[in-house]
Amino acid sequence: MKIAFSLDTVNRSYQEPNLNRTALKFYWDELFKLVGAGGFDAIEMPFSAMPKVRSWDPFSKAQLEARYGGAEPFAKQLKEAGISKVAGLFFTPSVGGPFGSASVASADGFVGGMKNTAEKLLAYAEELGCEYVIISASPEVSSMGGLLEKEEEVLDKLAAAYSELADKAGNIKICIRNEFWGILRGDKMHDFMAKVDERIGYCVDLAHVKIAGSDPVEFIRRAGSRIGCVSLTDTCFEDKAECWKQPNPLFPVTGATQIFRDLGQGGIDLKGVFAALKEAGFDGWATVSNRQSKQVSRGILRARYALNALEEV
């Protein structure tokens, strides 16, 4: 099993330090060094379909070329920080992105947009030398409007569209994530995976699986050999008020609640998870994802401590 660290630990929409600081070059220069110093020699990055102007984050091809001079100089900077490669990219459609509007009236229009973005994601991943990409089936259900009434049609067409991508992926593993706020929440993921090309794998996101009401260990056992990658997320959140149905489910209407925790700070049975992955013969990428981390540098060390406590790693 190979371990990476995801840069989704930085979310400039709601997290300290403020937007202006995280847009600056020195912030990212230091972050790469901190990740390397934490013992992580590979990273995962979000893919931005809507690049942020004047930012030094490397989440789109346009920003990579404008700020870092392209993939080769960027790889050189990462290597100097102790990071050997960008293992993977992911794209999560959301209310703030191009598919977060209920104005997407038709299944064909929605699926076409998702496929088009996935193709751009694959192209960027190939340029960076990634081994996997993560895509989703939908944004938050609250933003899908009338498409929810066509859920089966949407899923059938999406399965066909994603299966076509397998022919274009080359050596890049396409993995599908099941967010707790999407149309593939929990065990519904298994039915969808039965429809897509077998070359496409699961992205098992531990926290999303648990919040949706499924047991991550049993989920891994059922996914078995089709696991393409794993998102090592942690949580203590229980969605008793069905916040997954509300707009922006990262901020529950029930009160101030942190959905995700730094790895090792939540209630996920990490030992059980790693034992199940070992049983499944998984030898791909398992990526630490400290979403909503309140202090990025501390989160890196917390994750390393949690991993060091696991004999299976």
Secondary structure by P-SEA (a helix, b strand, c coil): cbbbbbccccccccccccccccccaaaaaaaaaaaaaaccccbbbbbbccccccccccccaaaaaaccccaaaaaaaaaaaccccccbbbbbbcccccccccccccaaaaaaaaaaaaaaaaaaaaaacccbbbbbcccccccccccccaaaaaaaaaaaaaaaaccccccbbbbbbbcccccccccaaaaaaaaccccbbbcccaaaaaaacccaaaaaaaacccccccccccccccccccccccccccccccccccccccccccccaaaaaaaaaaaaccccbbbbbbcccccaaaaaaaaaaaaaacccc
